[in-house]
């Protein structure tokens, strides 16, 4: 969403700035697109929490499900 809004605003800003022959308008339109994309994507909106990811539980070091024999086979020469 962030990149799409910025890209669309950059294209619109470039076209409008070219037609109006004012580089300032291009910059203003791109900055407005950036502000809009930040407003839509940076806060933790409830619409982004419909399908939350299920993360794996934290494992302590050394509690892996490997057999002791498999751990000893690793030798670096």
N, C-alpha and C positions, 0 to 999 in steps of 0.2 A: 504494500500500500504506500509506504513511504517513498520508495523509488519511483513508483508510477505517478504519484501526484507531482513530485519534483520534475520528472521528465515532461509531463504534460504542461505544467506551468512554464517550463523553460522554452518549449516549442511555441506556446501561445505568446509568451513574453517576447521571444525573438521576432515572431511574425508581426506583432503589434508594434514593437520598437522599430522594426524595419520600415513599416508603412508610415508610422508617425515621425520617423527620422529622429527619434529621441532614445538614446541609450538608457537614460534614467528610467523610463517606463519599463524597459526590459528587466532592469535590476529590481524595481518595485514588484513586478509581477512574480518574478522568481522568488523573492523574499516572502511574498504573501503565500505562495505555494509551499515554501518550506515551513512557514509558521502553521499553515493548515495541516500539513502532514505531521508535524510534531504534535499538534493538538489532538489529532486522531490516533496516533500510534504510541506516544510515550506514556500517557496515563494508563493505569490498569482498569480499563473499562470492563463492565460486566459482560458485554457481548463477546469478549475474547475468552471467557471462562466457560463456555458451553461444553467443550470437550477437553477437559484438562488432561495433561500427560500424567501417566502413572510411572513414577520413578522407582528404581530399584532401591531396596534398603541399603544403608551404609554398612560395609563390611570392615571389620577391624583387620589390620595387617596380620597375615599369617593364619587367617581362618578360612582360607580358600578350600574348595571341595576337591583338592588334589590328594592323591595318595602319597604317603611319605616316600615310597620308592620312586615316584615320578619326579619329586623335587630333587632327589640326589643324583639323578641321571644327567642333569644339566651341568656340564663342566666346560669351562672356557679355557681354551688352550692358546 
